[in-house]
């Protein structure tokens, strides 16, 4: 939109004239201030400029950052990225030029923002999130955002959301709640990663994460304290038993001792919880990420051990037996992605046992069509929401509604490739997801989410509500 088009759209010459006449009639001693205030009320805020750039995420891989300007100021956002990109999620646009960043550059996505998306959105009201996101989808015209790139669209969408909150002069979580049509802010239970494995760490542990859920805390501040203390007790235990090398951390800050057994990892965490004194207040959870080690229709639990790979295969039925035993022995409350992304049969069989929360990750990819199928077939009972898998704030809000309408749990989630953007914290509170995954209480890109939740709880004061024991359905 040209400057003249913008002026014409908002009838600025006429409104300026009206403001001057009003100042004369009011005989105000400060006509400049009077006219300025009059114009702020008369002219809706608008997006005036969008500038994108390539930055590095927490794994040192390029991602997209956007500065979006309105009459009120500048609002910055960036797109996270996962280590695994599935065929059912929105397309993350990468350059593919092996000479730069091993083909992982995002200059094409940046160019799409600066040359195409910017032109389409300048002049739009930042409070109209749905219209902004729809304008980008109309510009892209593909089902999976392959033309512009989901990473490009998401960074702009988040930046616009922040600008919309500022325009309304409300906290970001409140604006997100307004967009969803329901204001009932809830501080989520953090699913804090304490041990990393899978493709997130260099040990031999097949499962991706062992997490703790401080459901017995009275508030989020106490929950984070419990998580931090347990993490540091675990670090000391691992150092005692495995040496200081066992205290190396994975992509999201979880400790990575050289273990291969699920039980060995869970035993270490239980000992840490006991040493911290929180036996009755913390639940255990695991993210198996089984897609990573599914070969054919079997699961290779030694896929990270070259001299053993192929010797510890389990069928889907055997995996169900193993999970059932683990849930009994360790009182595991939640298991994420227990089977392959296309293993609907065994996911449904295990979920039907009703022994824990069964979270769909690769199975669902935050894709509304796959979520609908899983709801219809009772395949799982919780959604892990990764906004980069869907590409816009509006669509993220819609899939959360879809999951909640089915009485599912919802886990707002970070990604292994993160940035200093804390948006997911406000998203979790605004949509009252009840659960959030933001990694370990370690590494700045993880702590920025947890620290934002501390600020939100402080701001809400007596109105703050922690999900606690109602973590599944707050």
N, C-alpha and C positions, 0 to 999 in steps of 0.2 A: 504494500500500500504506500503510495507516495505521500509526501507531506501535505500536498494540496487535498488529496483524497481524505486524509485524516481530518484536516480542518473542516472540509465540507461535511463529512460524516457527523461530526459532533457540533456543527454550526457554531464554531468558536468565534468568528467575527461578531456574530449577533450576540453571543453570550458575553463577550468582553464589553460590548457597548452597553448591554443591560447592567453589567456590574459597575461600570463607570457612572451611569445615571443613578444607580442605587446609592453609590457613595456620595454623589452630589446631594441627593435628597436627604440623606442621613446627616449631612454636614459633619462627617467624621473627622476627628483631628489627625487620623492616620489613614488617608485614602488608599495608600499602597497595600497596607495590611488588610484593610476592609475588602478591597478588590480581590486580593489573593485568597482570602477565606471564602469569598463569594464564589470564586471560580472552582475551588476545591469541591464545593457542594454541587455546582452546576455541571461539571464535566466528569464523567466516569473515568476511572483510571483505565489505562490501556497499556498493552505491551508495546514498548517503543523500540526495543532492540534485543536481538538474541545473538550471542557470540559463543561458539563452541571451540573446544581445543582438545588435544590428546594429552592425557596424563597417565601415570602408572598406578595400578592397583596394588594391593598388599602383597601380591606374588611377583611384582615387577613386570606385569603384563599390561599393555596399553588398554585404556578404557576412555570413555567419553565424559567430558565435563562441560557444563553449560552455565553461562551467566545470562540470566534473563532480566531485562530492565523494564521498569514501569515508571509512571510519574512519581512513585514513592521511593524507588531505589533499585538496587540490584539484588537478585536472588540466585544462589548457586546450587547446583545439584550435579550428581555424577551417577553413572550406571555401574552396578556391581556385576560380577561374572562368576559362573560356576566352573569347576574343573571338568564337569561332564556336560555336554550339550546334547540333548535328546532330539529325536526326530519329530516329537509332538509339541515342542515349544516354539515360541516366536524366534525368528532368525536373528542371531547376533551377527552383524555385518563386520567382517574382517577383510583386510586388504589382500591377503594371500601373497604378498611380495616377500619371498623368502630372504631377500637381501636386507630387509628391515624388520627388526623384532621377530624374526623367524616366521614371518607371515602373519603375525598377530596384530599388526597395526590397525588403527581405526580411522585413518585419514579420510576414507570414503564416507564413513558415517558422519564425521565432522563436517565434511564438505556438503553433505546433504542437509545438515542443519543450517549452515551459514548461507547456503544458496537457495534452498527450496523451502524448508520448514519455516525459516525466518520470514521469508516473503509472504507465506500463507498466514502467519499468525500475528504479524505486526498490526496493531490497531484493535486487536481483540481484548475483551474484558477478562482479566486474569481470574476473576471469581467464577467464570463460567467454564469449569473444568471439563464437563461433558462435551461442550461445543469445541473446546480446544483439542481434546483428544480425538474427537470425531473428525475434525478438520485434518489432522495428521493421517488418520486411517483412510480418509477419502483421497488424500494426496498419494498415499502408498499404493492403494488399490489391490494389494495381495492379502491373502488370508493369514499368512504367517509373517507379515511385515518384512518381507525379503527385499523390497525395493529400497526403502529408506533405512532399514535396520532397526530392530527392537531396541538396541542399545542407544541409538540416536533419539528415538521417540520417547523412551523412558526418561532419559535425562531431562529432556524438555518438559515432559509431563510433570515430573517432580518439581522442577524449578517453577513451573506455572502454579502448582499447588501451593508452594511456599509464598509466591507472590499474591495469590488469592487470599491466603490467611492474613497477610500484611495489609491488604486493601480493606479487609473487613475489620482489621484491628482486633483479631482474636488469635489465640494460640493455634499452632498448626494442627494439633490433635482435635481441637474443637472444630476447625474448618473441615477436616476429614470426616468427622462425625456428622456434620451438617450435610456434606455431600452424600453420605450414606442414608440420610433421612432419619437417623436415630442418635440422640446424644445421651450416651450412658457410659462415660469413660471408665475403663477398668485397667489397673496396673497389672500386667501379665506376670505369670509365674515364669521365671527364666529357666530354660533348659540349658544349663551351664555345662559346656564340654569340659571334661577333666582328663580323659584319655582319648588320644587320636590314633587312628589306624587307617586301613584301606588306602586309598590314593591320596589321603591327606597327610600321611606320615611315612617315614622310611623304615618302620619296623615290620614285623611279620604278621601283625594282627589283621585278619581279613575284614572284620567289621570296622566301620568308619569312625564311629564315635560312641563313647560311653558318657552319659550325661547324668547330672543330678538335678532334681526338681525340688526346691525348698518350699513345698506346699504348706508346711506347718508354720511358716513365718507369719507374723502379724501384719507386716507391710512389706513393700518392695525393698526399702532400705535394709531391713533385717534379712530379707531373702538374699540380697547381694552379699551382705556380711557373712552369712552362713556359707554361701558358695565360695567366697574368697578364702575363708578359713579352712574349709575342707580341701580346697585346691592346694593350699600351702602345706597342710598336713600330708596330703598325698605325695607331694613333691619330696618331703622329708622321708616318707616311707620308701618310695622308689629309690631314693639315693642310698638308703640303708641297705636295701635288698639287691639292687641292680647296679649300684654305682652312679656317679654323677652323670655319666653318659645317658643313663635312662631318663634323665630330666630334660633332654632335648624336647622341643615342641614341634607340633605339626602346623599346617597352614593356618589353622584357626586358634592356635594357642594351647591345644590340649597336649598333655604330657605324652611322650611316645617311648615307653619302656620296651625293651626287646622281648616281647612276649608274642605268642601266637594263639593262645587259648582264650576263648571268650571268658571262661570261668576264672582264669588267672587275673584278667583285667578287672572283673567284677569283684573278686576277692580283695584286690588292692583298694578299690574304691570303698568297699564296705568297711575295711579297716580304717580308712581315713575318716569316714563319717563317724565311726565309733570313737576315734581319737578326738574328733572335734566336739563330740557330745551331742550329736544331732540325730541319733538313731530313729527317733519317732517323728522327726520333722522333715526328713528328706527322702524322696522317692528316687528310684533308679529308672533310667531310660536308655535305650540304645538305638543308634541309627546304623543299620546293617549295610545299606547301600548294596544290596545283593546283586543288582544288575552288573556290577563291576566284575563279579567272579562267577557269573552264570555262563556255562559252556554247554551248548545244546540245551538239554533240559535238566542238567545237573549243576551242582554248586561245588566249586573247588575251594575249600577252606584253606588250602595251602598255596593259593595262586601267587602269593608274594615270596614263596620259598622255592627257588629254582630247582633244588635237588629233591624236593618233595612234591612239587606241583603235579597234579594228576593222581596222587596217591590217597587223597582224602576227599573224594567226591561224595556228595550226599544228594539223594533224590529229594523232590519236594516233600514227600511224606516224611522222610527222615529229618528234614529241616523243621517241619511242624513238631515232631517229637522233641527235637532239641530245644526249640523255643518254649514249648510247654514245660519242659523240665527246668529251664532257666527261670521262667516266670514263677514256678513253684519254689525253687531254691533261693531266689534272690528278690522275690516280690517285685519283679519288673513291672512298672506301670504303663510303659509305652514302648512300642517297637516301630521304628520307621523303616519303610521299604524292606520288608523281610524276604521278598522274592524279586525275581526279575521284572522289568518294566512291562512285559507282556504275559507274565504268569498270573493271569486273573484267577485261574482255578485254585491254586494253592493259597493265594492271598485271601480269597473268599472262604476257603475251608478253615484257615487259621482264624480269621476275623470272626467267623461263626461260633468259635469256642467261647468268645466273650471273656477271655481271661486278662486282656489288657487293651489299651488303646492301640489300634493298628493305623499307622499314618501312611498315606499314599504320597510318594514323592515322584520318582521316575514313572510310576504307574499313572499319575495324573498330570504332571507337568503344568499345574495350574491352568490346564486347558478345560474350558467349560464343557466341551463335548465329552471328554473322558471322565470328568467329574460326574456328569449326568449319567453316563453308563454305570459308573461305580455306585452311584446312589440307587439306580434302578435294580442293579444286581446284588446290592448289599455286599460289595467287595471289600470295603474298608470302612472306617468310621471317623477318619480325621484327615484334614487337608493341611499339607505344609505349603504355605503361600510364599512363593518366590517371585517378586514382582517383575524381575527381568525375564521370566519365562512367559509372561503374558504381554508386557510392553507398555501399558498405560495405567495411570492411577484409577481411572474410571472402570476399566476392566477388572482390576484387582478388587475394587469394592464390590463389583457384581459377583465375582466367584466366591467371595466371602459370604455374601447373602445366600448364594446357592447352597453352600455348605451348611450354613446355620439353619436354613429352612429345613434341611434334612436331619437336624439335630446332631450334626457332626461337630467334633472339636476342630479348632483352627490354630495352626502354629505359624505365626508371622516369622519369616526366616531371613537371615543374612545369606551371603554366599561365601565360598572359600576365597574368591578374589574380591576383596572389599575396599572401600575408600573411607575417608573421614566423614562421610555423610551419615547423619543420624536419623534419616527420614523413617526407617523401619520402626524406630521406637515410637514416634508419634502415630504411625499407622496402626501399630498394635493397640495403643491406648484408644485411639479414635474409633476403631472398629471393634473394640472390646473382644479381641481374639482370645484372651485368657492365657495364652502361651506365646513365648518368643524364644527363638534360637538366635543367639548373637555370639556364640563361641565361648572361649574360656575367659576368666577374669584376668586377662593377660593380652598384651598387644593393643596399641592405640586404636586401630580401626575397629576393634571389638568393644573396647571400653567406652568409646564415644557413644555407643548405643545405650549401654548400661547407665552411664553418667547422665545422659539425657532423660532416662526414666526416673532417676533420682530427682532431677530438676522438676519434672512434670509432677511427681508426687508432692514435692514441696509446694509447688504452685497451687495444686488442688487443695492442699491443706485438709480441713475437716471433711471435705467432699471426696477425698481420695479413697478409692476402694481397691483392695488387692484381691486378685482372683483366689489365691490360696487353695483351699480344699475344693473349690468349685472350678478348678483349672480347666476341666473339659468343657463345661457349659456354663460360663460365668453369667 
